[in-house]
């Protein structure tokens, strides 16, 4: 009788252990699904940041080219200077188009993780090169632009105000570009880390 009770008790314990295991497994499976969904959401947000920057950059540079030509016509700026500024924006537009086209589309669940990671690393490198070149060109361009802008105003003080305004605009541009670059490079790093963790 005692042995039968022991067997029943052991069977109850085994059933309880099996029930606990199944509950724990279901809980772990649920957690894995939640983690995967979270990873997909984060990846989509990072990819969306890259796509958004691409569109914004293309529209901004295209608008800048048109604005430069319109302002140079209205204010009767030297066409050589206007051409240089427009050429700068065209070069930057081409640079960004090339690096984003080379990157291609980033998707979650891509089979070739190594290729995607390599493309993202190359994109980061090219992105920094394009930005560095753009700021060097801005510095060179300003050396030509400041005297020309100053000379377009008949009243000397107006020319100084215009140059001061341009300097403030350039400093604001540097700050904005810094935060944009930081966001884009962090998005690339996050995508790379997630793809490496998944593989």
ABEGO torsion letter per residue (X at the ends): XAAAAAAAAAAAAAAAAAAAAAAAAAAAAAAAAAAAAAAAAAAAAAAAAAAAAAAAAAAAAAAAAAAAAAAAAAAGBBAAAAAAAAAAAAAAAAAAAAAAAAAEBBBBGBABAAAAAAAAAAAAAAAAAAAAAAAAAAAAAAAAAAAAAAAABABAAAAAAAAAAAAAAAAAAAAAAAAAAAAAAAAAAAAAAAAAAAX
